[in-house]
Amino acid sequence: MTKLLLIFTTLLFSCFSSAQTITAYTEELAPYQIKNYRGQYTGYSVELVNALFKQANIDGKIRMVPWIRAYNSAIKEKNVLIFSMVRTPEREEMFHWIGEVDKLEYFFYRLRTRADIQINEFNQAKKYRIGAGANSFEYEKLTYLGFPYVVSTPRYDQLISMLKANRYDLFFSARRIFKGILEKSKSSPDLFEVAFQIKHINQRMYIGMSKSSDPALVKQLQQAYKQIVNDGEKERLGQIWLN
């Protein structure tokens, strides 16, 4: 009887999962989320989410939109994924957390020609104008820490152009994200250098899910994520995209 019940539950769960269609919102941010010249979505996180959909037997679609739209959709809509999102104490109870995408190490970057910018400890950076993406974790963190001169726009290529024009002094970013931004904006990495490594701000990016989502669907995706990790698929994708 117990075995029959288990088979019935598994079949019912399988039917439930195959009937689900969910949307995953993200922004363009190499090497994690990329829109290529054909208009196709790729990148480490995109491939990870597609593997998640496949493992969970879910019909999912990815939409690449400005971050503020992605964030608002994940707050307001049911059964919505959002990635790649930094997991912070402020966001902890606002979302379900499906699985980790990557660990981030943060730096202040400057133009190589700006040798006048010297930082020996974190708080010294407060006297400079700092650039960060609008509505991003980086912007929220700087304002929370009391940085008085924070420059932000929704477009990272515009921020890089502003930095090259000396319209602000330092760019606050994780290393891999900064590299991806430079590639997207067709800017030479040789123009920039690390001004200061911020060792106490190391964050982790996650795949999140809207709080109002179906609990069974959340659990299904969390289990699918664990299976992807156990099977080595997440590590394989990391070797391709991050190394």
N, C-alpha and C positions, 0 to 999 in steps of 0.2 A: 504493500500500500504506500509506504514511504517513497519507494523508488518510482512508482507511478505518479505520485504527487510531484516529485522532483522533475520528472520528464515533462509533465504538464506545465509546471511553472516556467521551465526553460523555454518551452515552445511559445508560451504566452508572452514571455519577456522578449523573445526573438521577434514575434509579430509586432509587439509594441515598438521595438527599436527600429524595425524596417519601415514602419509607418511614419516615423518622425522625420521632419525636415526642419533644420535649424539654420540660422544665419550666424556667421562669425564675422564680426567687424574688426578692422585693423586700419592702420595708417601705413603709408609707404615709408619704410625705414630700413635701408640696407645695413647689414646683410640678412636681416630677419624677414622683412617683407619688401618685395621688389615687384614693380610692374615693368616687364621687359618691353622691347621695341615692338613686339607683336600685340601688346596689350594684355598679355597673360601674366598671372600672378605666380611668383615663385619666391625662393628664399628659404632660409632655414626654418623659420617659424611657420611659414605657409605649408611647407612640406610636412612639418610635424603635425599640424592641424589636419591636413589631408590624411595622414597616416592614422590619426585619431578617429576621424570619421570612418575610415575603412575598417579599423579594428572594432569599432562599436556598431558597425553595420547601420550607419546613419547617413541619410541623404543630407549633406550639408553644403552650403554655399558660402563663399568668402566674398565680402564686400570691402573694398579699400576706399576709405573716406577720410576727411580731416579728423584729427584725433578728438576734438571736442564733440563732433557728431557721433563718433564711435562710442565715446564714453557715455554720452547722454542716452544713446540707444540701449546700452548695456544696463543702465540704471532703470530706465522706464519700461523696457520691453521684456516679455517672458521668453524663456528658452533661447537666450542669446549668448553667444560666446564673445569675448573680447581678448585680443592679444596684440602685441606682447606688452603686458602691463606690469609696472613695478608694484610689488606687494608691500604696502606700507601699513603701519598701525592704524592710520586714519581710514584706510580702505578695507581693513580686515573684515569688518562685519557688513560691508556693503555688497560683497560678492561671495559666490562660492569659488573655491580655488581648485582647478582641475589638475594642474601639474606645472612644474617649473620648466621654463624655457632656457634661461641662461643666467649666469652670475655676472654682475657688472662692477667694474672698478673705475672710479671717477677721477678726472683730472681737470685742471684749468689749462686751457691752451691759449697761446698768444702768437702773434706774428713773429717770425724769426727776427725781423728788423726792430722789434720793440724790446731791446735790451734794457730800456729804462724801467720796465715792469719787473720788479723783484719781489718775490714772496718767499718768506722763510717759515711762516706758520699761517694756518688757515685764516684767522681773523684779519690778517693784513690785506687780504683780498677785498675786504669790505670798502676800501677806499677807491676801488676801481669799478668801472662799468662792466657788468657781466651780462653775456648773452645766453639765452635759453629759449627753447621752444615754448610757444604759448600753450597754456593749460597742461604742460608736461609735469612729470615728477620733478624734473630739474628746476623748473620755475617755482613750483610749490615749495620745494626744499629751500631755495634761496630766500624767498620771501618769509618763510617760517623762521629762518635763522637770522632775520633782520638785515639782510643785505639791502642797502638803500637805493642802489642804482642797478636795477635789473631791466635789461632790454629784451623784449620778446616779440616774435612774430610767428604765425602758424607755419610759415615756410622756412625750412632749414637752409635751402639754397640762398634765400634772401638774407638770412642771418650771416652766412659765410661772406656774402658780398659786402655786407655792412662792416664785418670785421676787417676785411681787406681794405676798406675805405677808412679805417680808424674811427668809425662811428661809435664803437665801444672797444673795450680793452682786452677782455678775456672771454673765452667760450667755455661753458661748463658742460662737460659731456663725458660719457663712458668711452673707452678707447675704441671698441669695435664700432660703436655708433658714429663716432667722429670720423673714422676712416670711411664708413659707408656714405656719410654726408658729403665728404670731399669728393668721392667718386661720382656721386649723383650730380654734384654741382660742377664737375670737371675742373676741380681746383687741385693744383699740385701739392702733395703733402710736404714738399720741401719748403713751402712758404710758412709753415707753422712748426711750433715745438711745444713741448710740455713746459708750462711755467711752474706747476706744482701738482703733486699727486696727493689726493685727499684720501688718506688711508682709513678714516673713520666713517666714510660714506661708501660702503659696499652694499649694493642692493641686488635683489634677484627679481627677474622678470618671470611672469606667469601667464598661463592661459586662465582667464577668469570666466565666470558665468553669472548672469543676472540673478539677483537674490530671489526673485519671484519664480524662478524656473522649477519645473517638476522635479521633486526630490529623487524619483526613480531614474530620471534622465541624467541628473547630476552624478548619481552613484555609478551609472552605467559608463559615463565618460571618464570618471575617475579610475574605474577599474580598467578601462581600455588604455588609459595613459600608463598605468602600472605595467600592463602587459607589453606595451611598446618599449618601455624601459627594460623590462626583464628579457625581452627578445633581442635587445641590442640595437633596435631600430633608431632610437634617439641618439645613441652614440655614433652610429653610422652616419646619420645626417649631420651631426656636429663635425665629424671628420671632413665631410664634403664642404660644408659652408663656413665653418668657423676657424678651421686650421689652415 
